[in-house]
């Protein structure tokens, strides 16, 4: 699902930690996770702290390992902006809500 090749017909960024439009934002994927029993939730919190190496308990979205997927997403987003399908105002609102990375306009304008 997260593979982009010449034969790809459908691309779905299923790995939540590396979705190209979220890079650098605080991880929010646990907000939608099922509620676990208290003992399990405690272990999950400890694991998250260990993953962040004790520097901060907040995890962040990482860059996608395939830079082509990031370029593809922002090229398609630019096309939608150019055609008026999406407005810059709607993108600003998405950025304020942390649905979209803060450098989106710089990436789109650089294309």
N, C-alpha and C positions, 0 to 999 in steps of 0.2 A: 504494500500500500504506500510506503514511503520511498518508492523507487522510481526514479525518473530516467528513462532511456528513450531511444528513438522509437521504441515500440509501445511506450506508455500511452494509454488512451484515457485513463482516469488516475488522477493523483489525489491521494487523501493523506494529509499529514496527521497520522494517527498518534504519533509520539508527542504527547502534550508538552513535554519539556523543551522540544525543539521546533515548535511551530514558527515559521519565519516571521510572521507579523507580531510575535510576542517577545522577541529577543530582548533581554535586558530588563523586562518587567518582572515584578514580584510574582512568584508562582501562585496561581489561583485555582489550580486544578483540584486541590483538596476540598474546596468549597462545595463541589458537586459530588464528592465521594460519599459512599454509603456510610452511615453512622455505625461505628464499631463499638463493641462492649468496652467499658472503661479501661480494663487491663490492656486490651489490644491497642487502644488509642494512646495510652501512656507509652507503650513500646514504640509505636509509630512516631511519636514526638521525639523520643530519645534517638531513634534512627535518623530522623531529619537533622537533629543537632549534630550527630556524628558525620553525616554526609556533608554538612556545611563546615566541618572541621572546627567547630567551636567558635568561629569568628562571628557568626550571626545565625540566628535560628531561621531567618527568612531565606528561602530558596528563590532563585531567579531562573527565568527561561534562558536557555543557552542557545547559541547560534546553531542552525541546522548544519549537520556535518557535510551536506552537499550544497555548496554555495549556488549552484545552478537553480536549486529550488527557490532560494531567496530571490534571485534575479527574476525568475519566472513570475513569482507572486507579485513583485512590485511592477514588473512590466505590464501584467494584466490589470493591476490597480491603476496604473497610469492611463491605460487604454480606457478604462471605465470613467476616469476623471475627464479625459479629453472628449469623450462622447456624452458627458453630462449624466451618465448613469448613476454616478456617486458624486457628491459635492465635497468640497474641502471642509465645509461646515460640519458635515456628518462625520468626517474623519477626525476633526478637532474634538467633537463630542466623544468619539470612541477613544481618543487618546486620553482625555480627561478621566474617563472611566477605567483606564488601563486595559482596554480591549485591544489596543493597537500601540505598537512601539512609538516612542517619542521622536525618533528620527525619520519617520515615514516621509515627510515632505522632502527632506534632503535626499533620501534615496530615490523617490519618484522624480524629483526635479533633475537629478543627475543622469537620468536615462535619456 
